[in-house]
Amino acid sequence: MSRLTTHILDTAHGRPAAGVPVRLFRLSSERQLLAATTSNDDGRTDAPLLEGAEFETGRYELEFDLGP
């Protein structure tokens, strides 16, 4: 089973980046929001951003809110 995940690292402090808002978009004729979540204490999302039949071949964009 295919799935899309992410792991966010705070390289300045040498640890996972917790509490980072994450958005996943599918890029086709329009930019379509597919998922919005926040990273956990391990710098990952609690569930895959996409999995199974929802994870189709195509172009995607991950957006992270790291600061102003």
CHARMM-style PDB file with segment names, atoms N, HN, CA, C and O in Angstrom:
ATOM      1  N   MET     1       0.845  -1.180   0.000  1.00  0.00      PROA
ATOM      2  CA  MET     1       0.000   0.000   0.000  1.00  0.00      PROA
ATOM      3  C   MET     1       0.892   1.246   0.000  1.00  0.00      PROA
ATOM      4  O   MET     1       1.819   1.354   0.803  1.00  0.00      PROA
ATOM      5  N   SER     2       0.608   2.168  -0.892  1.00  0.00      PROA
ATOM      6  HN  SER     2      -0.145   2.080  -1.544  1.00  0.00      PROA
ATOM      7  CA  SER     2       1.367   3.406  -0.981  1.00  0.00      PROA
ATOM      8  C   SER     2       0.829   4.426  -0.003  1.00  0.00      PROA
ATOM      9  O   SER     2      -0.365   4.466   0.293  1.00  0.00      PROA
ATOM     10  N   ARG     3       1.745   5.257   0.497  1.00  0.00      PROA
ATOM     11  HN  ARG     3       2.715   5.224   0.256  1.00  0.00      PROA
ATOM     12  CA  ARG     3       1.309   6.354   1.355  1.00  0.00      PROA
ATOM     13  C   ARG     3       2.333   7.464   1.302  1.00  0.00      PROA
ATOM     14  O   ARG     3       3.508   7.235   1.011  1.00  0.00      PROA
ATOM     15  N   LEU     4       1.874   8.670   1.587  1.00  0.00      PROA
ATOM     16  HN  LEU     4       0.920   8.856   1.823  1.00  0.00      PROA
ATOM     17  CA  LEU     4       2.715   9.855   1.589  1.00  0.00      PROA
ATOM     18  C   LEU     4       2.790  10.389   3.010  1.00  0.00      PROA
ATOM     19  O   LEU     4       1.771  10.656   3.647  1.00  0.00      PROA
ATOM     20  N   THR     5       4.022  10.540   3.494  1.00  0.00      PROA
ATOM     21  HN  THR     5       4.850  10.323   2.977  1.00  0.00      PROA
ATOM     22  CA  THR     5       4.255  11.055   4.838  1.00  0.00      PROA
ATOM     23  C   THR     5       5.315  12.150   4.763  1.00  0.00      PROA
ATOM     24  O   THR     5       5.897  12.387   3.705  1.00  0.00      PROA
ATOM     25  N   THR     6       5.561  12.814   5.889  1.00  0.00      PROA
ATOM     26  HN  THR     6       5.088  12.621   6.748  1.00  0.00      PROA
ATOM     27  CA  THR     6       6.632  13.803   5.970  1.00  0.00      PROA
ATOM     28  C   THR     6       7.269  13.731   7.352  1.00  0.00      PROA
ATOM     29  O   THR     6       6.653  13.261   8.308  1.00  0.00      PROA
ATOM     30  N   HSD     7       8.491  14.194   7.442  1.00  0.00      PROA
ATOM     31  HN  HSD     7       8.991  14.576   6.665  1.00  0.00      PROA
ATOM     32  CA  HSD     7       9.216  14.252   8.705  1.00  0.00      PROA
ATOM     33  C   HSD     7       9.946  15.596   8.726  1.00  0.00      PROA
ATOM     34  O   HSD     7      10.820  15.844   7.894  1.00  0.00      PROA
ATOM     35  N   ILE     8       9.591  16.451   9.665  1.00  0.00      PROA
ATOM     36  HN  ILE     8       8.882  16.250  10.340  1.00  0.00      PROA
ATOM     37  CA  ILE     8      10.128  17.808   9.725  1.00  0.00      PROA
ATOM     38  C   ILE     8      11.180  17.876  10.824  1.00  0.00      PROA
ATOM     39  O   ILE     8      10.912  17.531  11.975  1.00  0.00      PROA
ATOM     40  N   LEU     9      12.375  18.321  10.460  1.00  0.00      PROA
ATOM     41  HN  LEU     9      12.592  18.601   9.525  1.00  0.00      PROA
ATOM     42  CA  LEU     9      13.473  18.403  11.410  1.00  0.00      PROA
ATOM     43  C   LEU     9      13.895  19.854  11.615  1.00  0.00      PROA
ATOM     44  O   LEU     9      13.989  20.627  10.661  1.00  0.00      PROA
ATOM     45  N   ASP    10      14.145  20.209  12.857  1.00  0.00      PROA
ATOM     46  HN  ASP    10      14.070  19.581  13.632  1.00  0.00      PROA
ATOM     47  CA  ASP    10      14.674  21.521  13.225  1.00  0.00      PROA
ATOM     48  C   ASP    10      16.190  21.363  13.265  1.00  0.00      PROA
ATOM     49  O   ASP    10      16.750  21.003  14.301  1.00  0.00      PROA
ATOM     50  N   THR    11      16.853  21.630  12.150  1.00  0.00      PROA
ATOM     51  HN  THR    11      16.398  21.923  11.309  1.00  0.00      PROA
ATOM     52  CA  THR    11      18.298  21.404  12.066  1.00  0.00      PROA
ATOM     53  C   THR    11      19.087  22.407  12.899  1.00  0.00      PROA
ATOM     54  O   THR    11      20.222  22.119  13.279  1.00  0.00      PROA
ATOM     55  N   ALA    12      18.526  23.563  13.190  1.00  0.00      PROA
ATOM     56  HN  ALA    12      17.604  23.797  12.881  1.00  0.00      PROA
ATOM     57  CA  ALA    12      19.216  24.550  14.026  1.00  0.00      PROA
ATOM     58  C   ALA    12      19.367  24.054  15.459  1.00  0.00      PROA
ATOM     59  O   ALA    12      20.333  24.397  16.141  1.00  0.00      PROA
ATOM     60  N   HSD    13      18.404  23.240  15.917  1.00  0.00      PROA
ATOM     61  HN  HSD    13      17.620  22.961  15.363  1.00  0.00      PROA
ATOM     62  CA  HSD    13      18.429  22.746  17.289  1.00  0.00      PROA
ATOM     63  C   HSD    13      18.671  21.237  17.376  1.00  0.00      PROA
ATOM     64  O   HSD    13      18.752  20.686  18.473  1.00  0.00      PROA
ATOM     65  N   GLY    14      18.787  20.568  16.224  1.00  0.00      PROA
ATOM     66  HN  GLY    14      18.722  21.015  15.333  1.00  0.00      PROA
ATOM     67  CA  GLY    14      19.093  19.145  16.210  1.00  0.00      PROA
ATOM     68  C   GLY    14      17.999  18.263  16.782  1.00  0.00      PROA
ATOM     69  O   GLY    14      18.283  17.313  17.510  1.00  0.00      PROA
ATOM     70  N   ARG    15      16.738  18.571  16.456  1.00  0.00      PROA
ATOM     71  HN  ARG    15      16.507  19.343  15.864  1.00  0.00      PROA
ATOM     72  CA  ARG    15      15.623  17.776  16.977  1.00  0.00      PROA
ATOM     73  C   ARG    15      14.439  17.843  16.013  1.00  0.00      PROA
ATOM     74  O   ARG    15      14.428  18.671  15.102  1.00  0.00      PROA
ATOM     75  N   PRO    16      13.454  16.987  16.207  1.00  0.00      PROA
ATOM     76  CA  PRO    16      12.241  17.061  15.380  1.00  0.00      PROA
ATOM     77  C   PRO    16      11.525  18.392  15.607  1.00  0.00      PROA
ATOM     78  O   PRO    16      11.605  18.969  16.691  1.00  0.00      PROA
ATOM     79  N   ALA    17      10.829  18.870  14.587  1.00  0.00      PROA
ATOM     80  HN  ALA    17      10.764  18.401  13.707  1.00  0.00      PROA
ATOM     81  CA  ALA    17      10.082  20.126  14.665  1.00  0.00      PROA
ATOM     82  C   ALA    17       8.623  19.826  15.002  1.00  0.00      PROA
ATOM     83  O   ALA    17       7.858  19.404  14.135  1.00  0.00      PROA
ATOM     84  N   ALA    18       8.242  20.040  16.244  1.00  0.00      PROA
ATOM     85  HN  ALA    18       8.863  20.383  16.949  1.00  0.00      PROA
ATOM     86  CA  ALA    18       6.875  19.780  16.713  1.00  0.00      PROA
ATOM     87  C   ALA    18       6.001  21.023  16.534  1.00  0.00      PROA
ATOM     88  O   ALA    18       6.487  22.152  16.604  1.00  0.00      PROA
ATOM     89  N   GLY    19       4.715  20.799  16.305  1.00  0.00      PROA
ATOM     90  HN  GLY    19       4.321  19.882  16.249  1.00  0.00      PROA
ATOM     91  CA  GLY    19       3.746  21.892  16.237  1.00  0.00      PROA
ATOM     92  C   GLY    19       3.776  22.708  14.960  1.00  0.00      PROA
ATOM     93  O   GLY    19       3.309  23.847  14.947  1.00  0.00      PROA
ATOM     94  N   VAL    20       4.315  22.150  13.883  1.00  0.00      PROA
ATOM     95  HN  VAL    20       4.695  21.225  13.893  1.00  0.00      PROA
ATOM     96  CA  VAL    20       4.394  22.869  12.606  1.00  0.00      PROA
ATOM     97  C   VAL    20       3.141  22.585  11.776  1.00  0.00      PROA
ATOM     98  O   VAL    20       2.863  21.427  11.466  1.00  0.00      PROA
ATOM     99  N   PRO    21       2.383  23.620  11.411  1.00  0.00      PROA
ATOM    100  CA  PRO    21       1.244  23.405  10.515  1.00  0.00      PROA
ATOM    101  C   PRO    21       1.721  22.931   9.137  1.00  0.00      PROA
ATOM    102  O   PRO    21       2.684  23.463   8.584  1.00  0.00      PROA
ATOM    103  N   VAL    22       1.035  21.927   8.597  1.00  0.00      PROA
ATOM    104  HN  VAL    22       0.253  21.495   9.046  1.00  0.00      PROA
ATOM    105  CA  VAL    22       1.393  21.309   7.315  1.00  0.00      PROA
ATOM    106  C   VAL    22       0.140  21.247   6.449  1.00  0.00      PROA
ATOM    107  O   VAL    22      -0.935  20.877   6.920  1.00  0.00      PROA
ATOM    108  N   ARG    23       0.291  21.616   5.168  1.00  0.00      PROA
ATOM    109  HN  ARG    23       1.165  21.917   4.785  1.00  0.00      PROA
ATOM    110  CA  ARG    23      -0.797  21.488   4.209  1.00  0.00      PROA
ATOM    111  C   ARG    23      -0.284  20.756   2.975  1.00  0.00      PROA
ATOM    112  O   ARG    23       0.831  21.003   2.516  1.00  0.00      PROA
ATOM    113  N   LEU    24      -1.094  19.866   2.448  1.00  0.00      PROA
ATOM    114  HN  LEU    24      -2.000  19.665   2.820  1.00  0.00      PROA
ATOM    115  CA  LEU    24      -0.777  19.124   1.233  1.00  0.00      PROA
ATOM    116  C   LEU    24      -1.733  19.546   0.130  1.00  0.00      PROA
ATOM    117  O   LEU    24      -2.950  19.557   0.310  1.00  0.00      PROA
ATOM    118  N   PHE    25      -1.157  19.891  -1.014  1.00  0.00      PROA
ATOM    119  HN  PHE    25      -0.168  19.882  -1.160  1.00  0.00      PROA
ATOM    120  CA  PHE    25      -1.946  20.297  -2.173  1.00  0.00      PROA
ATOM    121  C   PHE    25      -1.657  19.364  -3.342  1.00  0.00      PROA
ATOM    122  O   PHE    25      -0.532  18.893  -3.504  1.00  0.00      PROA
ATOM    123  N   ARG    26      -2.669  19.103  -4.148  1.00  0.00      PROA
ATOM    124  HN  ARG    26      -3.584  19.485  -4.016  1.00  0.00      PROA
ATOM    125  CA  ARG    26      -2.490  18.436  -5.445  1.00  0.00      PROA
ATOM    126  C   ARG    26      -2.406  19.555  -6.476  1.00  0.00      PROA
ATOM    127  O   ARG    26      -3.232  20.467  -6.485  1.00  0.00      PROA
ATOM    128  N   LEU    27      -1.398  19.477  -7.348  1.00  0.00      PROA
ATOM    129  HN  LEU    27      -0.727  18.736  -7.341  1.00  0.00      PROA
ATOM    130  CA  LEU    27      -1.206  20.486  -8.384  1.00  0.00      PROA
ATOM    131  C   LEU    27      -1.665  19.924  -9.712  1.00  0.00      PROA
ATOM    132  O   LEU    27      -1.024  19.040 -10.280  1.00  0.00      PROA
ATOM    133  N   SER    28      -2.767  20.436 -10.199  1.00  0.00      PROA
ATOM    134  HN  SER    28      -3.288  21.155  -9.737  1.00  0.00      PROA
ATOM    135  CA  SER    28      -3.271  20.056 -11.521  1.00  0.00      PROA
ATOM    136  C   SER    28      -3.708  21.346 -12.199  1.00  0.00      PROA
ATOM    137  O   SER    28      -2.964  22.327 -12.166  1.00  0.00      PROA
ATOM    138  N   SER    29      -4.863  21.381 -12.800  1.00  0.00      PROA
ATOM    139  HN  SER    29      -5.467  20.585 -12.827  1.00  0.00      PROA
ATOM    140  CA  SER    29      -5.311  22.637 -13.410  1.00  0.00      PROA
ATOM    141  C   SER    29      -5.557  23.699 -12.342  1.00  0.00      PROA
ATOM    142  O   SER    29      -5.470  24.896 -12.620  1.00  0.00      PROA
ATOM    143  N   GLU    30      -5.862  23.263 -11.131  1.00  0.00      PROA
ATOM    144  HN  GLU    30      -5.933  22.292 -10.906  1.00  0.00      PROA
ATOM    145  CA  GLU    30      -6.008  24.157  -9.975  1.00  0.00      PROA
ATOM    146  C   GLU    30      -5.230  23.555  -8.810  1.00  0.00      PROA
ATOM    147  O   GLU    30      -5.004  22.346  -8.762  1.00  0.00      PROA
ATOM    148  N   ARG    31      -4.830  24.393  -7.889  1.00  0.00      PROA
ATOM    149  HN  ARG    31      -5.014  25.375  -7.927  1.00  0.00      PROA
ATOM    150  CA  ARG    31      -4.154  23.935  -6.659  1.00  0.00      PROA
ATOM    151  C   ARG    31      -5.236  23.530  -5.670  1.00  0.00      PROA
ATOM    152  O   ARG    31      -6.007  24.367  -5.201  1.00  0.00      PROA
ATOM    153  N   GLN    32      -5.287  22.229  -5.352  1.00  0.00      PROA
ATOM    154  HN  GLN    32      -4.661  21.548  -5.733  1.00  0.00      PROA
ATOM    155  CA  GLN    32      -6.368  21.681  -4.531  1.00  0.00      PROA
ATOM    156  C   GLN    32      -5.831  21.223  -3.175  1.00  0.00      PROA
ATOM    157  O   GLN    32      -4.932  20.385  -3.113  1.00  0.00      PROA
ATOM    158  N   LEU    33      -6.384  21.773  -2.088  1.00  0.00      PROA
ATOM    159  HN  LEU    33      -7.115  22.453  -2.139  1.00  0.00      PROA
ATOM    160  CA  LEU    33      -5.994  21.363  -0.749  1.00  0.00      PROA
ATOM    161  C   LEU    33      -6.541  19.972  -0.463  1.00  0.00      PROA
ATOM    162  O   LEU    33      -7.743  19.733  -0.577  1.00  0.00      PROA
ATOM    163  N   LEU    34      -5.645  19.048  -0.088  1.00  0.00      PROA
ATOM    164  HN  LEU    34      -4.668  19.242   0.004  1.00  0.00      PROA
ATOM    165  CA  LEU    34      -6.041  17.670   0.195  1.00  0.00      PROA
ATOM    166  C   LEU    34      -6.016  17.349   1.683  1.00  0.00      PROA
ATOM    167  O   LEU    34      -6.821  16.550   2.162  1.00  0.00      PROA
ATOM    168  N   ALA    35      -5.089  17.974   2.421  1.00  0.00      PROA
ATOM    169  HN  ALA    35      -4.436  18.623   2.033  1.00  0.00      PROA
ATOM    170  CA  ALA    35      -4.950  17.658   3.845  1.00  0.00      PROA
ATOM    171  C   ALA    35      -4.332  18.846   4.564  1.00  0.00      PROA
ATOM    172  O   ALA    35      -3.524  19.585   4.000  1.00  0.00      PROA
ATOM    173  N   ALA    36      -4.726  19.015   5.816  1.00  0.00      PROA
ATOM    174  HN  ALA    36      -5.382  18.415   6.274  1.00  0.00      PROA
ATOM    175  CA  ALA    36      -4.141  20.033   6.688  1.00  0.00      PROA
ATOM    176  C   ALA    36      -4.020  19.422   8.075  1.00  0.00      PROA
ATOM    177  O   ALA    36      -4.983  18.864   8.602  1.00  0.00      PROA
ATOM    178  N   THR    37      -2.835  19.529   8.665  1.00  0.00      PROA
ATOM    179  HN  THR    37      -2.053  19.983   8.237  1.00  0.00      PROA
ATOM    180  CA  THR    37      -2.573  18.928   9.969  1.00  0.00      PROA
ATOM    181  C   THR    37      -1.421  19.663  10.626  1.00  0.00      PROA
ATOM    182  O   THR    37      -0.962  20.686  10.117  1.00  0.00      PROA
ATOM    183  N   THR    38      -0.954  19.149  11.750  1.00  0.00      PROA
ATOM    184  HN  THR    38      -1.328  18.318  12.163  1.00  0.00      PROA
ATOM    185  CA  THR    38       0.168  19.730  12.486  1.00  0.00      PROA
ATOM    186  C   THR    38       1.118  18.610  12.889  1.00  0.00      PROA
ATOM    187  O   THR    38       0.679  17.513  13.234  1.00  0.00      PROA
ATOM    188  N   SER    39       2.417  18.884  12.844  1.00  0.00      PROA
ATOM    189  HN  SER    39       2.774  19.775  12.563  1.00  0.00      PROA
ATOM    190  CA  SER    39       3.394  17.853  13.215  1.00  0.00      PROA
ATOM    191  C   SER    39       3.337  17.555  14.710  1.00  0.00      PROA
ATOM    192  O   SER    39       3.062  18.437  15.523  1.00  0.00      PROA
ATOM    193  N   ASN    40       3.600  16.306  15.055  1.00  0.00      PROA
ATOM    194  HN  ASN    40       3.824  15.589  14.394  1.00  0.00      PROA
ATOM    195  CA  ASN    40       3.589  15.875  16.456  1.00  0.00      PROA
ATOM    196  C   ASN    40       4.982  16.068  17.076  1.00  0.00      PROA
ATOM    197  O   ASN    40       5.855  16.671  16.451  1.00  0.00      PROA
ATOM    198  N   ASP    41       5.191  15.569  18.279  1.00  0.00      PROA
ATOM    199  HN  ASP    41       4.482  15.079  18.786  1.00  0.00      PROA
ATOM    200  CA  ASP    41       6.463  15.744  18.985  1.00  0.00      PROA
ATOM    201  C   ASP    41       7.643  15.108  18.270  1.00  0.00      PROA
ATOM    202  O   ASP    41       8.790  15.482  18.514  1.00  0.00      PROA
ATOM    203  N   ASP    42       7.373  14.142  17.380  1.00  0.00      PROA
ATOM    204  HN  ASP    42       6.441  13.838  17.182  1.00  0.00      PROA
ATOM    205  CA  ASP    42       8.425  13.490  16.615  1.00  0.00      PROA
ATOM    206  C   ASP    42       8.664  14.176  15.270  1.00  0.00      PROA
ATOM    207  O   ASP    42       9.480  13.702  14.479  1.00  0.00      PROA
ATOM    208  N   GLY    43       7.962  15.291  14.993  1.00  0.00      PROA
ATOM    209  HN  GLY    43       7.299  15.676  15.636  1.00  0.00      PROA
ATOM    210  CA  GLY    43       8.118  16.000  13.730  1.00  0.00      PROA
ATOM    211  C   GLY    43       7.394  15.339  12.573  1.00  0.00      PROA
ATOM    212  O   GLY    43       7.629  15.685  11.415  1.00  0.00      PROA
ATOM    213  N   ARG    44       6.519  14.397  12.871  1.00  0.00      PROA
ATOM    214  HN  ARG    44       6.328  14.117  13.812  1.00  0.00      PROA
ATOM    215  CA  ARG    44       5.747  13.684  11.846  1.00  0.00      PROA
ATOM    216  C   ARG    44       4.261  13.994  12.037  1.00  0.00      PROA
ATOM    217  O   ARG    44       3.863  14.577  13.046  1.00  0.00      PROA
ATOM    218  N   THR    45       3.463  13.604  11.076  1.00  0.00      PROA
ATOM    219  HN  THR    45       3.786  13.131  10.256  1.00  0.00      PROA
ATOM    220  CA  THR    45       2.016  13.719  11.248  1.00  0.00      PROA
ATOM    221  C   THR    45       1.501  12.416  11.863  1.00  0.00      PROA
ATOM    222  O   THR    45       2.092  11.356  11.658  1.00  0.00      PROA
ATOM    223  N   ASP    46       0.417  12.494  12.604  1.00  0.00      PROA
ATOM    224  HN  ASP    46      -0.063  13.355  12.770  1.00  0.00      PROA
ATOM    225  CA  ASP    46      -0.104  11.306  13.283  1.00  0.00      PROA
ATOM    226  C   ASP    46      -0.594  10.237  12.308  1.00  0.00      PROA
ATOM    227  O   ASP    46      -0.588   9.048  12.628  1.00  0.00      PROA
ATOM    228  N   ALA    47      -1.010  10.657  11.142  1.00  0.00      PROA
ATOM    229  HN  ALA    47      -1.015  11.623  10.882  1.00  0.00      PROA
ATOM    230  CA  ALA    47      -1.485   9.730  10.108  1.00  0.00      PROA
ATOM    231  C   ALA    47      -0.863  10.135   8.772  1.00  0.00      PROA
ATOM    232  O   ALA    47      -0.464  11.288   8.609  1.00  0.00      PROA
ATOM    233  N   PRO    48      -0.772   9.212   7.813  1.00  0.00      PROA
ATOM    234  CA  PRO    48      -0.267   9.583   6.486  1.00  0.00      PROA
ATOM    235  C   PRO    48      -1.103  10.715   5.884  1.00  0.00      PROA
ATOM    236  O   PRO    48      -2.304  10.813   6.134  1.00  0.00      PROA
ATOM    237  N   LEU    49      -0.463  11.549   5.102  1.00  0.00      PROA
ATOM    238  HN  LEU    49       0.512  11.469   4.899  1.00  0.00      PROA
ATOM    239  CA  LEU    49      -1.164  12.644   4.425  1.00  0.00      PROA
ATOM    240  C   LEU    49      -2.054  12.101   3.308  1.00  0.00      PROA
ATOM    241  O   LEU    49      -3.140  12.624   3.059  1.00  0.00      PROA
ATOM    242  N   LEU    50      -1.592  11.065   2.652  1.00  0.00      PROA
ATOM    243  HN  LEU    50      -0.710  10.640   2.855  1.00  0.00      PROA
ATOM    244  CA  LEU    50      -2.364  10.349   1.623  1.00  0.00      PROA
ATOM    245  C   LEU    50      -2.000   8.878   1.711  1.00  0.00      PROA
ATOM    246  O   LEU    50      -0.866   8.531   2.039  1.00  0.00      PROA
ATOM    247  N   GLU    51      -2.964   8.014   1.419  1.00  0.00      PROA
ATOM    248  HN  GLU    51      -3.886   8.297   1.153  1.00  0.00      PROA
ATOM    249  CA  GLU    51      -2.661   6.585   1.360  1.00  0.00      PROA
ATOM    250  C   GLU    51      -3.688   5.849   0.523  1.00  0.00      PROA
ATOM    251  O   GLU    51      -4.793   6.337   0.284  1.00  0.00      PROA
ATOM    252  N   GLY    52      -3.300   4.671   0.088  1.00  0.00      PROA
ATOM    253  HN  GLY    52      -2.403   4.275   0.282  1.00  0.00      PROA
ATOM    254  CA  GLY    52      -4.199   3.821  -0.678  1.00  0.00      PROA
ATOM    255  C   GLY    52      -4.608   4.440  -2.003  1.00  0.00      PROA
ATOM    256  O   GLY    52      -3.790   5.044  -2.697  1.00  0.00      PROA
ATOM    257  N   ALA    53      -5.858   4.288  -2.342  1.00  0.00      PROA
ATOM    258  HN  ALA    53      -6.522   3.798  -1.778  1.00  0.00      PROA
ATOM    259  CA  ALA    53      -6.384   4.760  -3.628  1.00  0.00      PROA
ATOM    260  C   ALA    53      -6.345   6.276  -3.764  1.00  0.00      PROA
ATOM    261  O   ALA    53      -6.343   6.792  -4.882  1.00  0.00      PROA
ATOM    262  N   GLU    54      -6.313   7.003  -2.640  1.00  0.00      PROA
ATOM    263  HN  GLU    54      -6.315   6.583  -1.732  1.00  0.00      PROA
ATOM    264  CA  GLU    54      -6.248   8.470  -2.700  1.00  0.00      PROA
ATOM    265  C   GLU    54      -4.888   8.968  -3.196  1.00  0.00      PROA
ATOM    266  O   GLU    54      -4.781  10.087  -3.697  1.00  0.00      PROA
ATOM    267  N   PHE    55      -3.845   8.133  -3.057  1.00  0.00      PROA
ATOM    268  HN  PHE    55      -3.931   7.224  -2.650  1.00  0.00      PROA
ATOM    269  CA  PHE    55      -2.499   8.522  -3.456  1.00  0.00      PROA
ATOM    270  C   PHE    55      -2.295   8.166  -4.924  1.00  0.00      PROA
ATOM    271  O   PHE    55      -1.847   7.067  -5.252  1.00  0.00      PROA
ATOM    272  N   GLU    56      -2.629   9.104  -5.798  1.00  0.00      PROA
ATOM    273  HN  GLU    56      -2.993   9.996  -5.532  1.00  0.00      PROA
ATOM    274  CA  GLU    56      -2.548   8.912  -7.243  1.00  0.00      PROA
ATOM    275  C   GLU    56      -1.256   9.509  -7.788  1.00  0.00      PROA
ATOM    276  O   GLU    56      -0.647  10.381  -7.168  1.00  0.00      PROA
ATOM    277  N   THR    57      -0.852   9.028  -8.953  1.00  0.00      PROA
ATOM    278  HN  THR    57      -1.346   8.320  -9.458  1.00  0.00      PROA
ATOM    279  CA  THR    57       0.281   9.620  -9.643  1.00  0.00      PROA
ATOM    280  C   THR    57      -0.052  11.057  -9.980  1.00  0.00      PROA
ATOM    281  O   THR    57      -1.149  11.352 -10.456  1.00  0.00      PROA
ATOM    282  N   GLY    58       0.889  11.951  -9.735  1.00  0.00      PROA
ATOM    283  HN  GLY    58       1.779  11.712  -9.348  1.00  0.00      PROA
ATOM    284  CA  GLY    58       0.655  13.354 -10.036  1.00  0.00      PROA
ATOM    285  C   GLY    58       1.672  14.238  -9.350  1.00  0.00      PROA
ATOM    286  O   GLY    58       2.682  13.765  -8.827  1.00  0.00      PROA
ATOM    287  N   ARG    59       1.388  15.539  -9.361  1.00  0.00      PROA
ATOM    288  HN  ARG    59       0.568  15.923  -9.785  1.00  0.00      PROA
ATOM    289  CA  ARG    59       2.258  16.523  -8.731  1.00  0.00      PROA
ATOM    290  C   ARG    59       1.601  17.018  -7.446  1.00  0.00      PROA
ATOM    291  O   ARG    59       0.409  17.325  -7.416  1.00  0.00      PROA
ATOM    292  N   TYR    60       2.398  17.087  -6.397  1.00  0.00      PROA
ATOM    293  HN  TYR    60       3.367  16.837  -6.421  1.00  0.00      PROA
ATOM    294  CA  TYR    60       1.919  17.512  -5.085  1.00  0.00      PROA
ATOM    295  C   TYR    60       2.837  18.589  -4.537  1.00  0.00      PROA
ATOM    296  O   TYR    60       3.989  18.715  -4.952  1.00  0.00      PROA
ATOM    297  N   GLU    61       2.308  19.365  -3.594  1.00  0.00      PROA
ATOM    298  HN  GLU    61       1.372  19.262  -3.256  1.00  0.00      PROA
ATOM    299  CA  GLU    61       3.109  20.387  -2.923  1.00  0.00      PROA
ATOM    300  C   GLU    61       2.821  20.316  -1.428  1.00  0.00      PROA
ATOM    301  O   GLU    61       1.663  20.286  -1.011  1.00  0.00      PROA
ATOM    302  N   LEU    62       3.884  20.290  -0.625  1.00  0.00      PROA
ATOM    303  HN  LEU    62       4.824  20.315  -0.964  1.00  0.00      PROA
ATOM    304  CA  LEU    62       3.752  20.366   0.826  1.00  0.00      PROA
ATOM    305  C   LEU    62       4.098  21.789   1.235  1.00  0.00      PROA
ATOM    306  O   LEU    62       5.080  22.363   0.765  1.00  0.00      PROA
ATOM    307  N   GLU    63       3.279  22.350   2.117  1.00  0.00      PROA
ATOM    308  HN  GLU    63       2.481  21.883   2.499  1.00  0.00      PROA
ATOM    309  CA  GLU    63       3.489  23.710   2.609  1.00  0.00      PROA
ATOM    310  C   GLU    63       3.600  23.653   4.129  1.00  0.00      PROA
ATOM    311  O   GLU    63       2.741  23.081   4.801  1.00  0.00      PROA
ATOM    312  N   PHE    64       4.669  24.252   4.668  1.00  0.00      PROA
ATOM    313  HN  PHE    64       5.367  24.716   4.122  1.00  0.00      PROA
ATOM    314  CA  PHE    64       4.930  24.253   6.100  1.00  0.00      PROA
ATOM    315  C   PHE    64       4.932  25.693   6.597  1.00  0.00      PROA
ATOM    316  O   PHE    64       5.523  26.559   5.951  1.00  0.00      PROA
ATOM    317  N   ASP    65       4.292  25.969   7.718  1.00  0.00      PROA
ATOM    318  HN  ASP    65       3.812  25.266   8.242  1.00  0.00      PROA
ATOM    319  CA  ASP    65       4.330  27.298   8.330  1.00  0.00      PROA
ATOM    320  C   ASP    65       5.429  27.305   9.386  1.00  0.00      PROA
ATOM    321  O   ASP    65       5.236  26.831  10.505  1.00  0.00      PROA
ATOM    322  N   LEU    66       6.588  27.853   9.009  1.00  0.00      PROA
ATOM    323  HN  LEU    66       6.744  28.238   8.100  1.00  0.00      PROA
ATOM    324  CA  LEU    66       7.738  27.824   9.900  1.00  0.00      PROA
ATOM    325  C   LEU    66       7.969  29.153  10.625  1.00  0.00      PROA
ATOM    326  O   LEU    66       8.693  29.189  11.620  1.00  0.00      PROA
ATOM    327  N   GLY    67       7.380  30.219  10.152  1.00  0.00      PROA
ATOM    328  HN  GLY    67       6.792  30.190   9.344  1.00  0.00      PROA
ATOM    329  CA  GLY    67       7.548  31.510  10.793  1.00  0.00      PROA
ATOM    330  C   GLY    67       6.980  32.619   9.931  1.00  0.00      PROA
ATOM    331  O   GLY    67       6.583  32.386   8.789  1.00  0.00      PROA
ATOM    332  N   PRO    68       6.942  33.812  10.470  1.00  0.00      PROA
ATOM    333  CA  PRO    68       6.372  34.938   9.702  1.00  0.00      PROA
ATOM    334  C   PRO    68       7.216  35.303   8.467  1.00  0.00      PROA
ATOM    335  OT1 PRO    68       6.865  36.223   7.729  1.00  0.00      PROA
TER     336      PRO     68
END
